[in-house]
Amino acid sequence: MKTWWQSFNIYLLLVAILCMSGCSSTDPNKSKKPMATIRLHLEVNQDGTGGNGPVEVTRSKFRVNVDKEPFLVEGDVARAAVIESVGGFAIQINFNSEALFKLDMMTSSHKGKHIAILCQYPKGKTTPKSFSRWVAAPMITKRIANGIFIFTPDCTREEADRLVLGLNNVADFARKAESDHF
């Protein structure tokens, strides 16, 4: 259950990120840190209410009906990394302590469902601007109680590196904002 205070903090973080990306620096040598977003949406049964809908995940257009409200977002990320896996690479997301409980609850009560992952990457050499797309929809096969979520994205290694860098920048910004608050 989300309280209005948690929603307010997420919205405040997003507004702060947007303000940072929209403001110009007085120091021309100071570069802006790229930011990225990640949204984890739970697969749900279609009920015709408008609170859910089908999305096409990955380049193979795998259709998943998802809840339109994500249960975890980039503000919940403590740290992200690209890791080596069998046959390539994967992305490992370590969620903060509050999100750890949400992930545990969702994965323990929805085995057999998919988690559709929507990401927005910063621009890179091969992409002229930032863009959003559904990069993965792993099936929940077991409870994730430690807050570490690993998935294989349908993207290039360069895109995965940019996504992870952007997520870590958002996490650093959130930590700094929280420490400045207290």
N, C-alpha and C positions, 0 to 999 in steps of 0.2 A: 504494500500500500504506500502510495506517495503522499507525503504531507505537503501542504502549500509551501512550507519553508524549504524543503529539498528542491521543489520545482523552482522556487525563486532563486536559489543558489545556482542552479544549472543555467537558468535564463540570464542571471547576472554575469556568470562566467562567459556565456556566449556573446552578450552585449559587449563585455570588456574585450573579448577577442576581436570582434568586429570593429570596435573603436581603434584598437591597436593596428589592425590591418588597414584602416582607412586614414590614419593620421600620418603625416609626413614628418620625418626626423629632421632636425636642424643640422645634424652632422651627416654630410654626404658620404662619409666612409662607413657609417654604421648601417649594416644591412638588416632588413627585416627578417625575422625568423619565419620559415614556412610553417603553416599550421595545417592540420588535417582533421577530418572528422571520421568517426566510426559509429554506426548505429546497429545494435543487435535486436532483431525483430523475431518474435516467436511465431512458428507456424501454428495456425489455428484453423478450425473448420469454418467454412464459409457460412455466414448466418444472415446475410442480406441487410445488416444494420448500417453499413458504411464505416464501421470501425475497423474493417479488415478488407483486404483485397489481394488479388494475385499480382505477383511480380515475376519477372524473368531474371533468373540468377545465372551468372557466368555467361561466357560467350556462346555456350551451347543452348542458352535460353531455357534452362530448367525452370519450370513453373512451380511456384510455391505460394500458397495463400497465407499471408502474414497479417498479424495485428499491426495496424498503422502506427501505433505508439511503441517506440523502442523501449526495451526494459533496461538496457545499458547503453551509455553514450561515451563520447571521448572525455567528458568531465569525470568519469569513473575510472579512467586509466591511471595506474600508478607508474607503469613502465611498459614499453613495448620493445620487441627485438625480432629481427629476422634470424631464424635458426636453420641449421642444416637438417634435412630429413631424408628419408629413403627416397631416392630418385629426384631430389631437388631441394626445395626450401619450404619453410612454413613461417607463419607469423605467430609469435607468442605474445599474448597480452596478459600482463599482471594487473589485476584490478585492485583498487583500494579496499580498505576494510569494510566500508559500507556496501560496496558493490559485491564483495565476496559473498555476503549473505543472499543477495538477490540471485546471483549466479548459482549458488548452491540450491536455493529453493526452486528455481526454474528447471535446473537439470535433474533434480531428484523427482520432481512431480510431472515431468513431460518427456519421459523416455520414449524414443521412437519418433519424436517430432524433429523438425529441422530448426536451426537457428539461421535465418537469412541475415547476411552481413552487408550493409550499405556503407561505402567509404567515399570520401572526397579527398583526392590527392592534390598536393601542390603541383604546379606546372613543372615540367622538366624539359630535357632536350628533345624528346620525341613527341611530347604533347605540348601544344602551344599555350594552353591555359589549364586551370584546375577543372576537374570534372567529377561528377558523382556516378557511381555504378555499383551494382550488386556483384560482389566478388566471390562469395562462397555461401553455401548452405549446408554445413555439416549436420549430420544426424546426431541427436543426443543418444549416446549409447550407455553412458554411466553418469553418475553423480560427480560434479566437479565441486569439491568442498574446499580446495586450497586457493581458489581465486585465480588460477592460471588457466587461460583458455588458449588452445593451440589449434590453428586451422591452416589449411593449404589454400591460398588465394588463387583465383584465376587472373593472374597478372604477371608482368615481367618482374625480374629481380630488381630492376631499376625502380619500377613503380612501388614495389614492396618496400624498398629502402626509403623512398620519399614518404610513403605513408607512415612508416615507423618513425622517421625523423620528425614529421609533423605531429604525430601523436605524443612523442616525448616532449616536444616544445610546448604543447598544450598542457601536459602534465606538470612540467616545470613552472609554467605560468600560473597554474592553479595552486601549486604548492607555495609559490612566492606570494601570490595574492592572499592565501590563507595565513601565512606567517606574518604578513604585513598587517593583517586584520587583527591579530592578537598580539 
